[in-house]
Amino acid sequence: MARLCCHIRAMEIIRDTASPGALRLAVFDLDGTLVDSQHMIAAAMAAAFAGLGLAPPEVAAVRRVVGLSLGTAVARLAPGLGGAGQLELEARYKDAFAALRHAGEVVEAPFDGAFAALDTLEQAGWLLGIATGKSVLGLAATLERFGLTGRFVTLQTADTNPGKPAPQMLHRAMEQAGVGPAATVMIGDTSFDMEMAGNAWVAALGVDWGYHEGAELMAAGAARVVGRFADLPGAVDALVPARGGVEAP
């Protein structure tokens, strides 16, 4: 706890004492970008469908909706179910996901090099944030599992904001961090992340180890796509120099 408090205070000091224009914010998607959770998500979705007597969706179809808010993802996977049925499916998914996590039957895992990249960015003075389709509770559980609680100055979720690709998560992240679009980069693995960045007028960096292909990320607005976490710090520095970036019109 003492280490966590010291870490948070250190980030506050960086934010509060830096000269105007010196702060930069790197906002990360979670699932598919920092953490590989596709097997857990697919298993929970299959259990939710089975609970309603429905055939489970293909894993590839589930991968396509990772990053969206749960309601939007369910609507895409089961468009003919109707509003009440979709709400029931959402509830069953949440219950199944929590049960799998509690039982330890399906394991989330950080992508290789993820935590080292976070360390490198922090040491360079970057502020870190999260923008995810997960709920507040789901995000908190994942951060706690991997010892990441307190690493981020802003946490934005789909149950407190409009879901991706709407720009509100990034707007609120920038407001909380005290930076503008020119000093912000969004890092993600899906076209939804890239589109959200474009809608918020911030730089977009794609990663190709997640759930959408690199070509799709570029088509959705990524300025660049990286294939290794080791390349990520240099890529964000190039996209958002210390006093540069993408300006809103």
Beta strands, then each sheet from edge to edge (+ up, - down):
strand 1: 25-28
strand 2: 35-36
strand 3: 109-110
strand 4: 127-132
strand 5: 154-157
strand 6: 184-188
strand 7: 203-207
strand 8: 224-226
sheet 1: 5+ 4+ 1+ 6+ 7+ 8+
sheet 2: 2+ 3-
end
